[in-house]
């Protein structure tokens, strides 16, 4: 089998979110329509994977690099669910790709505050460049495969997973720990407030939506060569069938109102997957709760799927907009929908806005469905768009 023909699967997943530590707590919360728009509290890591957590010494309240700490905790669960050990059991064959927009910013804030106060740097901070959460996780896992921190604005997590699949198809790695991580800090909050993009409540696709609510956390999946997974008897949770990316190239922050880039990204992912739009059973949407983004996505779904009503859900009403981690959370939602046949409701949504009427947004209660193929799509500032097509195992 040539490198371009390699099958790529997801064998594990893990996350840290305001709904709780781990995928089970997260999934229960979003299926129930719960909302947890808050900073993540400190967790007891031994509640996650007792036999592994002892090797991961993380205290979220004390770690100056919260984004990196989130990623490590998510990776603990992801590796355990993929029947892999910690650190990497095949270090030379394992890569790391974690998308992030501002990972490490809290570390720089603390350093900057100390410099302005003419005081010593906070303990534990080194006067060296910060190369991103991927490097930290690769060091913790002691893996020496390819490492990257893709920065595609709020589509970073989606593209990190796409990059992982590309590495595997090219034969550069057998397994990749991939996803995204981001955090809340003063710089992030002040920046979005200055853009007047934030609101008190996140209401994706709602007629009264006013803006996004910022969130934090990490979501990670284990992306693996299908034959490698079969040889070791790994659980296969989903298949990565295709990926696509495209730029709007129209504005520094606002999306193309007609959704040109997002539609092209989804189209490219479908083409790579070799399936028609009619085969898609669910869309895990970006759904930020901003007037422009949600209306744009509704236009895109109409362009891609025509008059066919494809169920749509956004997780941002439940946990907020996690920036570079957002697409990775959407990917986990997609995998769980494939596994369970359950599409969660969109928390915060009360009535779909007239400018979003083309989207069949799941409202109120979870929806049972035959879910065989899913599109997970993300859009970011400057018109950065990325999409994945995932298939049932």
N, C-alpha and C positions, 0 to 999 in steps of 0.2 A: 504494500500500500504506500503510495507516494505521500509526501508531507501534506500537500494540499487536500488530500482525501481523508485525512485523519478525522475520525469522529471525536467530538468534544462534548463532555458531559459535566454536570455539576453533581458532586458527590457529598458535599457538606455545606452547612451554612451556620452563621452565628451572628449575633448583633448585641449592641447595647443601645437602649433607647429610654426615653422618659417613662415608657410604659412598664419598664422593668428590665432586668438582666436576662437575656436569652430569647431565643425564638418562641418558645411556648408562651411566655408572658406577653410578648409583643403580639402574637397571633390571636390569643384570647382577647386582648384589648381591642384590636381593630375590628375583629369579627363582631364584638359586642358594641361597636360604635363609640368606644370610650375616647376621651380627649385628655392628653397629658402634655400641655404646653408649658413646660417648665425646664429648669436646669436639672441635669442628672445628678442624683444624690450618690453618695458613696455606697458601693455594694460589697457584700461579703463574697469574695471570689470562690470560697469553698462551697457556696451554694450552687455553683455552676457545674463544674466537673471536678469533684473532690480529689480524684487521684492525679489530676494534672495541675490544678490551681495552686498547689503548694510550690510548684516550680515557677510560678509567675507572681512576682512580688510587686503588686500594684496597689496603691492607695490613691484613688481618684482625687480626694480632697487635697493631697499633698503634692501630687505630680505636677511639675510646671508645664509639662507637655501633655495636656489632657487629651488632645486628638490622638497622640501616639498611644496613650494608655487605653483609650476606647478601642483602638484597633487591636491591641494585644488581647484584651478581654474577648472581643468578638472572635478573634482567631482561635482562642482556646476552645470555644464551643464549636467553631466550624471544623477544626481538625478532629475533635472527638466525634462529631456527627458523621465525618467521612471515614471513620475507623482508622485514623492516623494518630501518631504519637506526637509528643512535644519533647524536645524540639523536632525539627524535620527529620523524618525517618529516611528519606533519600535526599540529602542536602544538595548534592550536585544537580539533581534533576528537578528541583523545586524553585520556582520564582515567586516574586511578590510584586503586585501592581495595585497600589492604593491611590485612588483619586482624592484630591483635597484642594479646596480653594484657599484656606487660611490656616491649615494645620501648622502648629508651632507658633502662631501669632501670640498666644498667651505668654509663651516663653520670652518672646521679644519685648512684650509689654513690661514684663517684670524687669528685664535687663535695662530697658529704656528708663523706667522709673528710678532704678537705682543710680543710673548715670546722671540723671537730672538732679537727684538728691545728693550727688557726690558721695555716695556710700558704697561699700563693697557689693559686688554682685550677689544676688541671693544664692544661698548654698545649693550646690548641685548644678548650677548653670555654668557651662564652659564657654569661653570666648572663642568659639569656633562656629563656622556657618552651620545652619540647620538645613539638612538635605531632605527633610520630609519624613512622614510616618512610614513610608515603605522601607527606608533604610533602617529605621529603628526596629521594625518588625523582622526584617531579614536578619538583623544582628541577634534578636531574641531567639529566632528559630534556628540560627546558625546555618542558614541555607545560602548556597553560593550560585544559584541559578540567576537568570536575568531579574533585574530590579528596576522599577520605574515608578514615578509619582505623576501620572497624567494630570494636567491642569487644563480642563476644558470647561471652566466656570462651573455652573451647576449641573452640567452633563458629565462631570469628571468621573463619578462612580460608575456610570454606564459604560464609558469608554475604557475604563480600567478593566472591566470584565471582557469587553471586546478585544482589548489588547492581549489579555491572557489567552483567549481562544486563538488569536493569531499566532502567538508564540508556540502554542501546542501544535497547531496545524503545520507550522514551519519546522517543527522538530527541535525547537530551542529549549523546550522544557517538557517534562512529563506531567507535572502538576504546578499550578499557580494559585497562591492565596491572593484573591482579588476582591476589590470592593471600594469602599470610600469611608472617610472619616472627617469630621469637622466639629467645631466647638463654638460656644458662645463666649465672647469676650468684649471688652469695651470698644475696641476698634470695629468689630463686626457690627455691633448694635448701633454705634454712632454713624457708621457709614450708611447703613440701610435707612436709618431715621432721616439722614440728610437728603436722601433721595425721595423721601415721603412715600416709601414703598411698603411701610409696615402698618399693621392694624392691631387691635386688641384681641380679635377673634379671627381664626382662620376659617373661611367658608368657601372652599373650592367649588367653582361652577355655580355659586349661589347668585341670585338676582341682587342681593345686598352685599356682595363681597366688596371689600375695601382695600385689601392688601394682604401681604403675607405676615405670618408670625414666625420668627426665627426659632430654630431648634438646634439640637446637637446630638451627636452619637456616632456610631459606626456600624456598618453592615458588611459582612465578609462572606464570600463563597469560596469553596475549593473547586477550581476548574481543572479538569483532568482529561488526559487522553483516554478515549473510551476503551481501547484494548488494555491499557495499563490498569484501568479500574476493574475490568473483567478478570484480569489475571490475579488480582489481589482480593477478589470477591467483595469489592466496595459497594455500598448502596448507591444506586444511580437515582438521583432525584429529578433531574430534568436534562434535556439535551439543548446545547447552544447551537442553533441552526443557522443564524445569520446575524450580521451587525451592519450598521450604516451610520455615516456622519455627514453633515452638510452645514454650511454657514448661510445665514441670512444676508450678512454683509450690508445692512441698511442703517444700523444705529448702534450707538455705544451701549445702550441698555435695553431699549424697546425691541420686541420681536417684529418680524415682518407680519403685518396684519393679515396677510393672505396665507401665512404659514408655509412659504416656499421652501425654506430650509428644512423644517420639521417634516414636511411631506416627502422631500427627497431622501432624508435620512431613513424614514420608515420604508420607502420604496426600495432603497438600496439593501436594507436588511431583508426584506421579502425576496428580492431577487437573489441574494446570496443563499437564502434558505431554500429557494426553489419552490416556493408555495405561493398561492394566490391570496389576495386579501380576503376572499370568501372563506378561507380556512381558519381565519383568526377568530377565536372565541371570547377573548377578553383583552382589554387594553389597560395596563397599569400606567396611568397618565402622570404627567408632571404636575398639573393641577395646583398652582401656587396659591390661588385665591386672589390674585391681582386681576384687575379688569382686563388688561391687554392679553396676558398669557392665556387665560382660560377661554376667552373668545377666540383667540388664534387657534388653540387646540381643537375647539369645536369645528372650526372651519376645516382644519386638517383632516379630522376624522370623516367629515363629509366628502372631502376630496379623495381620500384613500379608499373608504369603504362604501361610498355612494349612499343610497337610501337605506342600506342594511343597518339595523340597529345592533351595534356591538357593545356589550356592557363595558363601562368605563368606571374606574375608581381612582381616587387620589388619597394617599396616606397622610398628606400634609395637614389635614384638619385634625388628625390624631396626635401627631408628634411635632408638627411645625416643619418648616423648610430647613433641612439639614445640609443645605448647600452642596459641597462636594460629595457628601455621603448619600444625597437624595436618590440618585439613580440606583445605588446599591440596595437601599431599602426597597425600592420599587421592584428590583430583581428578586429579592426574597419573597415579596408579596406574590410575584408572578409564579415562582416555584411552588409556593404553598397552594396557590389556586390550582395549579396543575396536579398536585398531589392529592388535594382534598375535594376538588370539584366545588369549592366554595369561593364566592367572590364577596369580599367584605363591603359593607356600606362605606360611604364617604362621610366621615365624621365632620360635624359643623355645617353640613349642607341641609337647608330647610326647604328651599324651593329653587329648582334649576332656573337660571336666568334666561330670558328670551334670546340673548345673544349666544347662549350655549345649548339651545334646544336641539341642535343637530347631534348632540352627544347623549347617549343612553346612560346617564350617570346613575350608578346604583345608590339608592337613597333609602334610609330608614332601617331596613333589615338586610342581612346577608342574602345573597341569591345563590341557589343551587343550580349548577349547570354542568354540561359535558364540556370540560375544558381540555382540549388537546393541543392547541397552539395559542401562544400569547405574544403580544407586542408590549415591550416595556420601553417607554420613550421619555427623554429628558431634553430640556431646553435651558440655555443659560444666557447671561449677559453677552452682548455683542452678537447675538444670533448664533450661538454654538448649540448645535442639535445633535443628538445621538440616539440610536434605537437598537434594541435587541429583539430577535425573534427566538423564543424558547419553545421547545416541544416536550410533551409528556414522555416520561422515561419508557 
